Amino acid sequence: MITHYRYFALVLGLFFLSGEAAAQQNLTLLECIDYALENNLEIEQARINERLSEVDVHQAKIDLFPDLNGSASHNVSFGRSVNPITDVIDDQRISAGNLGLNTSLLLFSGFRQLNAIAQAKYNMMANQSAVERIKQQVMVNVAATFVQVLYSREQMAATQEQVNISKSQVENAQRKVDVGTIPMGDLLQLKATLANDELTLTQAINTYEINLLDLKNFLNINPSTPFGIEVPANVDLLLEQIKTDYSLSEVFTRAVEINPAMQEAANRRLAAEENLQIARGGLLPSLSFGAGLGTRYSNGTDFTINDQLDQNFNQYFGFQLSIPIFNKFQAQNTIKRARLNLEGARITENTNRNELNQIIAQALADLRAAEKNYSSALRAFESSRLAFEYSQKRFDVGLTNAIDLNLSKTQLAQAEVDMLQSKYDLIFRSKVIDYYLGNSLAF
């Protein structure tokens, strides 16, 4: 009775899942990737850094222009004080003010401004590459999780089929026990197998729901939101088209050209080179130009304010040359820090290059191993299927017992799990290589 109740609960659970799937929109892998790219918070944070670097580029360019500032002041003094207009000491309250407008332009600074523009551009390109790097990481994570959902979905269906087979075996065995064809022990053995299959189905459903929840997390979807995936119709065709005879140099050369992590490291290194040039510019003289105009007024005179503003109107311009002689080794230490930063950027770039080569080599080895594993698992599954069918026929005519039949059925179930796992592992490994080649991850 308990066994039948548990089976009814499992069937009801599957019916609920299928009913929920019918009421929700199922997404393909490509739609999942697009959704993740639009809603991933890490990508949004990287885009903010990209926009900040664009502001830095704009500011570096604007720094080439002269500045313009206006000034105005008004002061009131009491007691004995100097009249700013007559330069006579008066013992009265004096109100005075100044108006001015001035500009300055840096004519030469050891090319630091031009190098600052180049550095800002390289930093901006590095941040743009960082956005693409994070996007590709998200795409790979979504694809990997999507494949896991597909695998757990097929495993759940395969486990359900095992439950159906066990239920049919129990019903047939019950009829044989009723007519005395087989002993009661065989029936009990088959019922125990059915109960174990139902437990396995429960675990498969939980695994599917957990994998689906992981996919929701990558897509930044509320866990309570109805969500499902569209099962690709061309999985078998994709398996036939998978290529495994790539050469390491072929994949690595292409990956270096398009991999955003490599581009980001290269731009960081170029920005560090410009920073070194900026630091070296601190040893050179700087030349600036300045000009301005102004006027002043006061109540300590018989002239009107308009007359004072006109009579006190003045202009000036001039050049200023600054030659660094001794600045407590600040410029020299700045150069040393810039050189060390550049050395670190070069090491990072070379490290990324070596790691990329190793990762691709491992990915190619994993792809070839996955192909062999799938081929072996497929043959094992077909052999187990034929062996089970043969055992079932022998059991039906009384030539074998339930223990041998269950052993054959267990081997078939395990072979099917291994086949499904190796199949989707092969698909994912092939998509990893597509990622390094710049191909689409969708299928």
C-alpha positions in Angstrom: 0.0 0.0 0.0 2.8 2.4 0.9 4.6 1.5 -2.4 1.5 2.4 -4.4 1.0 5.6 -2.5 4.6 6.7 -3.1 4.3 5.9 -6.8 1.1 8.0 -7.0 2.8 10.9 -5.3 5.7 10.7 -7.8 3.4 10.6 -10.7 1.5 13.6 -9.3 4.7 15.4 -8.9 5.7 14.8 -12.5 2.2 15.9 -13.6 2.6 19.1 -11.6 6.0 19.8 -13.3 4.5 19.1 -16.8 1.5 21.3 -16.0 3.8 24.1 -14.8 5.9 23.8 -17.9 2.8 24.2 -20.1 1.8 27.4 -18.3 5.3 29.0 -18.6 7.5 30.2 -21.3 10.4 27.9 -22.0 13.6 29.5 -23.0 16.2 28.1 -25.4 19.9 28.3 -24.6 20.4 31.3 -26.8 17.5 33.1 -25.0 18.9 32.2 -21.6 22.3 33.7 -22.6 20.7 36.9 -23.9 18.6 37.2 -20.8 21.7 36.7 -18.6 23.7 39.3 -20.5 20.9 41.8 -20.0 20.3 41.2 -16.3 23.6 40.0 -14.8 24.7 42.4 -12.0 28.4 41.7 -12.4 28.1 42.9 -16.1 26.3 46.0 -15.0 29.1 46.8 -12.5 31.7 46.3 -15.2 29.8 48.7 -17.5 29.9 51.3 -14.8 33.7 51.0 -14.7 33.7 51.3 -18.5 31.6 54.5 -18.4 33.9 56.0 -15.7 36.9 55.4 -17.9 35.2 57.2 -20.8 34.8 60.2 -18.5 38.5 59.9 -17.7 39.3 60.1 -21.5 37.1 63.1 -21.9 38.8 64.9 -19.0 42.3 64.1 -20.2 41.4 65.7 -23.6 39.8 68.7 -22.0 43.0 69.3 -19.9 44.7 70.5 -23.1 42.4 73.6 -23.2 43.1 76.8 -21.2 41.1 77.4 -18.1 39.1 80.6 -17.4 38.1 81.9 -14.0 36.4 84.9 -12.7 36.7 86.4 -9.2 34.9 89.1 -7.1 35.4 90.2 -3.6 34.1 92.9 -1.2 35.5 93.7 2.2 34.6 96.1 4.9 37.3 97.3 7.4 36.9 99.4 10.6 39.4 101.6 12.5 42.7 102.7 11.1 43.3 100.9 7.8 44.9 101.6 4.4 42.5 102.8 1.7 43.1 100.4 -1.2 42.5 103.2 -3.7 44.5 106.1 -2.3 47.0 104.1 -0.2 46.3 106.6 2.6 45.7 105.5 6.2 42.2 106.5 7.3 40.4 106.1 10.5 37.0 105.3 9.1 35.0 102.4 7.8 36.1 101.5 4.4 34.2 99.3 1.9 36.4 98.0 -1.0 36.1 95.4 -3.7 38.0 93.7 -6.5 36.8 92.2 -9.8 39.0 90.0 -12.0 39.1 87.5 -14.9 42.1 85.3 -15.6 43.2 82.4 -17.8 46.1 80.0 -17.9 47.4 77.5 -20.4 50.0 74.8 -19.9 52.2 75.0 -23.0 54.7 72.2 -22.2 54.9 69.7 -19.4 57.2 67.0 -20.7 54.4 65.6 -22.9 52.6 64.4 -19.8 49.2 65.6 -21.0 49.4 63.7 -24.3 50.6 60.6 -22.5 47.8 61.0 -20.0 45.3 60.9 -22.9 46.9 57.8 -24.3 46.8 56.1 -20.9 43.2 57.0 -20.4 42.3 55.5 -23.8 44.1 52.2 -23.0 42.4 52.0 -19.6 39.1 52.6 -21.3 39.8 49.8 -23.8 40.9 47.5 -21.0 37.6 48.2 -19.2 35.7 47.5 -22.4 37.6 44.1 -22.7 36.7 43.5 -19.0 33.0 43.8 -19.9 33.4 41.3 -22.7 35.4 39.0 -20.5 32.7 38.9 -17.9 30.0 38.5 -20.6 31.8 35.4 -21.9 32.2 34.0 -18.4 28.5 34.4 -17.9 27.8 32.8 -21.3 29.9 29.8 -20.4 28.3 29.4 -17.0 24.8 29.6 -18.4 25.7 27.1 -21.1 27.2 24.7 -18.6 24.2 25.0 -16.3 21.8 24.7 -19.2 23.5 21.4 -20.2 23.2 20.2 -16.6 19.5 20.9 -16.7 19.1 19.0 -19.9 21.0 16.0 -18.5 19.0 15.9 -15.3 15.8 16.3 -17.3 16.7 13.2 -19.4 17.8 11.4 -16.4 14.5 12.1 -14.7 12.7 10.8 -17.8 14.9 7.7 -17.9 14.3 7.0 -14.2 10.5 7.4 -14.8 10.8 4.8 -17.5 12.5 2.4 -15.0 9.7 3.0 -12.6 7.2 2.1 -15.4 9.1 -1.1 -16.2 9.3 -2.1 -12.5 5.5 -1.4 -12.1 4.7 -3.6 -15.1 7.0 -6.3 -13.8 5.3 -6.2 -10.4 1.8 -6.5 -12.1 3.0 -9.4 -14.2 4.6 -11.2 -11.3 1.5 -10.7 -9.2 -0.6 -12.5 -11.8 2.0 -15.4 -11.9 2.0 -15.7 -8.1 -1.8 -15.9 -8.2 -1.6 -18.9 -10.5 1.4 -20.4 -8.8 3.9 -19.9 -11.7 6.6 -18.1 -9.6 7.3 -18.0 -5.9 6.2 -15.1 -3.6 9.9 -14.3 -3.1 10.3 -13.1 -6.7 7.3 -10.8 -6.3 8.7 -9.3 -3.1 12.0 -8.8 -4.8 10.4 -7.0 -7.7 8.4 -4.8 -5.3 11.6 -3.9 -3.5 13.1 -2.9 -6.8 10.0 -0.8 -7.6 10.4 1.0 -4.3 14.1 1.7 -4.9 13.3 3.0 -8.4 10.7 5.4 -7.0 13.3 6.7 -4.5 15.7 7.1 -7.4 13.0 9.1 -9.3 12.5 11.3 -6.3 16.2 12.1 -6.2 16.2 12.7 -10.0 13.4 15.2 -9.6 15.2 17.0 -6.8 18.4 17.1 -8.9 16.5 18.6 -11.8 14.8 21.2 -9.7 18.2 22.2 -8.1 19.9 22.5 -11.5 16.9 24.6 -12.7 17.3 26.8 -9.6 21.0 27.2 -10.4 20.1 28.4 -13.9 17.6 30.9 -12.5 20.4 32.3 -10.3 22.7 32.8 -13.3 19.8 34.6 -15.1 19.0 36.7 -12.0 15.4 35.3 -12.0 13.3 35.2 -8.8 13.3 31.5 -7.6 9.5 31.6 -7.3 9.0 32.6 -11.0 7.8 29.8 -13.3 10.6 28.9 -15.6 11.6 26.1 -17.9 13.9 25.4 -20.8 13.3 24.5 -24.4 14.8 21.1 -25.1 16.9 21.3 -28.3 15.6 19.2 -31.1 18.9 18.7 -32.8 21.0 17.1 -30.0 21.6 13.9 -32.0 22.6 15.9 -35.1 24.9 18.0 -33.0 26.6 14.9 -31.6 27.3 13.8 -35.2 28.8 17.2 -36.2 31.1 17.5 -33.2 34.7 18.0 -34.3 37.6 16.8 -32.1 40.6 16.9 -34.4 41.6 20.4 -33.5 45.3 21.3 -33.1 46.5 23.2 -30.0 48.2 25.9 -32.1 45.1 26.4 -34.2 42.8 27.0 -31.2 45.4 29.0 -29.2 46.2 31.3 -32.0 42.6 32.1 -32.6 41.9 32.5 -28.8 44.8 35.0 -28.4 43.3 37.1 -31.1 39.8 37.3 -29.7 40.0 36.4 -26.0 39.0 39.5 -24.0 41.1 38.5 -21.1 44.2 38.7 -23.3 43.1 42.0 -24.8 42.4 43.4 -21.3 45.9 42.4 -20.1 47.5 43.9 -23.2 45.7 47.2 -22.8 46.7 47.3 -19.1 50.3 46.8 -20.1 50.1 49.6 -22.7 48.5 51.9 -20.1 51.4 51.1 -17.7 53.8 52.1 -20.5 52.1 55.4 -20.9 52.2 55.9 -17.1 56.0 55.4 -17.2 56.2 58.2 -19.8 54.1 60.5 -17.6 56.4 59.8 -14.7 59.5 60.6 -16.8 57.9 63.9 -17.9 58.2 65.0 -14.3 61.9 65.4 -14.8 61.5 68.0 -17.6 60.8 71.7 -17.3 57.2 73.0 -17.7 56.1 76.2 -19.4 52.8 77.9 -18.9 51.1 81.1 -20.1 48.9 83.3 -18.0 46.8 86.4 -18.6 44.1 88.3 -16.9 42.3 91.6 -16.3 40.8 93.3 -13.2 39.7 96.4 -11.5 38.8 97.6 -8.0 36.7 100.2 -6.1 36.3 101.7 -2.7 34.1 104.2 -0.8 37.2 106.0 0.6 37.4 108.4 -2.4 35.4 111.1 -4.1 35.2 109.2 -7.4 32.1 107.3 -8.3 32.2 103.5 -8.5 31.9 103.6 -12.3 34.8 106.0 -12.5 36.9 103.8 -10.2 36.1 100.7 -12.2 37.2 102.5 -15.4 40.3 104.1 -13.9 41.5 101.1 -12.0 41.0 98.7 -14.9 44.2 96.7 -15.6 45.5 93.8 -17.7 48.4 91.4 -17.6 49.9 88.4 -19.4 53.1 86.5 -18.8 54.9 83.2 -19.1 56.2 81.0 -16.3 59.0 78.4 -16.6 59.4 75.8 -13.9 62.6 73.8 -13.8 62.7 70.9 -11.4 66.0 71.0 -9.5 65.4 69.1 -6.3 62.0 67.7 -5.2 63.2 65.2 -2.6 63.4 62.5 -5.2 59.6 62.4 -5.7 60.0 62.3 -9.5 62.6 59.6 -9.4 60.5 57.4 -7.0 57.5 58.0 -9.2 59.4 56.6 -12.1 60.5 53.6 -10.1 56.9 52.8 -9.1 55.8 53.2 -12.7 58.5 50.8 -13.9 57.5 48.2 -11.3 53.8 48.6 -12.3 54.8 48.1 -15.9 56.8 45.0 -15.0 53.9 43.6 -13.1 51.6 44.3 -16.1 53.9 42.4 -18.4 54.1 39.5 -16.0 50.3 39.4 -15.8 50.0 39.4 -19.6 52.5 36.6 -20.0 50.9 34.6 -17.2 47.5 35.0 -18.8 49.0 33.8 -22.1 50.6 30.7 -20.5 47.4 29.9 -18.6 45.3 30.2 -21.7 47.6 27.8 -23.5 47.4 25.3 -20.7 43.6 25.7 -20.4 43.1 25.1 -24.1 45.4 22.1 -24.1 43.3 20.6 -21.2 40.1 21.5 -22.9 41.2 19.7 -26.1 42.2 16.6 -24.0 38.9 16.7 -22.2 37.0 16.9 -25.5 38.8 13.8 -27.0 38.3 11.9 -23.7 34.6 12.8 -23.7 34.2 11.5 -27.3 35.8 8.2 -26.3 33.7 8.0 -23.1 30.5 8.6 -25.0 31.3 6.0 -27.6 32.0 3.5 -24.9 29.0 4.4 -22.9 26.8 4.2 -25.9 28.0 0.6 -26.7 27.6 -0.4 -23.1 24.1 1.0 -23.0 23.1 -0.9 -26.1 24.6 -4.1 -24.8 22.8 -3.7 -21.4 19.5 -3.0 -23.2 19.8 -6.3 -25.2 20.9 -8.2 -22.1 17.9 -6.9 -20.1 15.5 -7.8 -22.9 16.9 -11.2 -23.0 16.6 -11.6 -19.2 13.1 -10.4 -19.3 12.2 -13.0 -21.9 13.8 -15.7 -19.8 12.0 -14.5 -16.7 8.7 -14.5 -18.5 9.1 -18.2 -19.3 10.4 -19.1 -15.9 14.1 -19.7 -16.9 15.5 -17.1 -14.5 14.6 -15.6 -11.2 13.8 -12.0 -10.1 17.2 -11.5 -8.6 18.9 -12.1 -12.0 16.3 -9.9 -13.7 16.8 -7.1 -11.3 20.6 -7.3 -11.7 20.2 -7.0 -15.4 17.7 -4.1 -15.0 20.1 -2.3 -12.6 23.0 -2.6 -15.1 20.7 -1.2 -17.8 19.7 1.8 -15.6 23.4 2.5 -14.7 24.4 2.2 -18.3 21.7 4.7 -19.4 22.8 7.2 -16.7 26.5 6.8 -17.8 25.4 7.2 -21.5 23.4 10.4 -20.8 26.1 11.9 -18.6 28.8 11.2 -21.2 26.6 12.6 -24.0 26.0 15.9 -22.4 29.6 16.1 -21.2 30.7 15.7 -24.8 28.3 18.5 -25.9 29.6 20.8 -23.2 33.3 20.0 -24.0 32.7 20.8 -27.6 31.1 24.1 -26.7 34.1 25.1 -24.6 36.3 24.8 -27.7 33.7 26.8 -29.6 34.0 29.5 -26.9 37.8 29.8 -27.5 37.3 29.8 -31.3 34.7 32.6 -31.0 31.8 30.4 -32.2 28.3 30.5 -31.0 27.5 28.5 -27.8 23.9 28.0 -28.8 22.6 24.7 -30.1 
